[in-house]
Amino acid sequence: MPSAALPKPPCVLVCGEDEFGVTQRSREIFSKWTAEIGGTDHEIIDASSSNSGEAVKALSKTREALQTLPFFGGGKVVWMRGCNFLGEDRTASAQIVTENLASLAKELKTFKWDNVRLIISAGKVDRRKAFYKTLEGVGSVELFAGWSPDDRDWTSQAESCAVRQLKELGKEIAEDALAKLVADVGPNPRQLSSEVEKLALYMGDRTQIEMKDIDLIVTKNKQSRAFALGDALGDRNLPRLLRCLDEELWEMRRDPSRNEIGLLYGLISKIRVLIFLKEMLAQKILKEEPNFARFKAQLSRVPADLLPEDKKFNPLSMHPFVLFNALPQTRNFTRDELIHAMDLLLLCNQKLVSRALDSSLVLQETLVGIVKKTVDQPS
């Protein structure tokens, strides 16, 4: 993560897939630079372009802004904001855009930066291109790569950001509450910052944020809401499980990107985690621990070669708080019941993809079959 210090060169490219981080950092630099060099003729140029013509127009405005002296004297800061043609898309690859970028790069190499500053904020960029290399040479580059659930350390990055922002707001947070906050929000810097602000306002004069505050205030993302269905399954609570299923099916009608198969895969993942945790408990790789910090420390000591490399099958690739919640749920099922649950979910998958059956009814029957206890099954 780039430091909060001002870049020393007079030109800076702030870029990356973390749109929120890029915007926040660019705004910070713009504010500090304008205060530092004074003047009133600073310019913000909207460089978000949907075609090559708009991109060329944004580049032309930027060159004109750099060459135009401040009317009232003093310094000048130019912010080329939201530039989206430095990557590999069609607009960025257009010959006229490439030529204009090359022309601007040539000017920047010989430009006299007397009391002039340039900020370029952009999304994903192609670091192989000459324009990027020019900016590295004449100025500096700050990269905000964003968080991805595929990255093992995204949770620690998110927790660090949340703690830093809360500290600035005069608040502290318990470790388990911090873990739940990050698990509920997911790898979304913008939403995390918004939820932290909401928490700080809700707290009032109180300084210590607890688990109950997270439950009351934080808006859960789609992935976290799906965890509610998995938690009801892990708790073997049939009324709550069916209620959560109804809620998920209702949401699917409003969101075409979601479907029953995705819901099923989430349930498969939940049962798979319970199987892994139950086996790890049986082999004394883990032990039941009611304290989240100590449980998290246990996870860090698990040898990597004991678990599959494929993240889909590796429970340690999940957020530690999700595993912490699932640990006591292993008591609700025997090993044979969990294996039987996987068989039922496989059969459910086959019915959903190969037969013209009511998908909601198929899911309900499957979940009832997993949760119910029969006389001959051990409790």
PyMOL commands that set and color helices and strands:
alter all, ss='L'
color gray80, all
select helices_A, chain A and resi 19-37+52-67+90-93+95-110+130-138+154-168+175-185+189-203+211-217+222-234+238-254+260-282+292-300+304-306+311-313+315-317+320-332+335-354+359-371
alter helices_A, ss='H'
color red, helices_A
select strands_A, chain A and resi 11-15+43-46+76-83+116-122+140-143+172-173+208-209
alter strands_A, ss='S'
color yellow, strands_A
deselect
rebuild
show_as cartoon
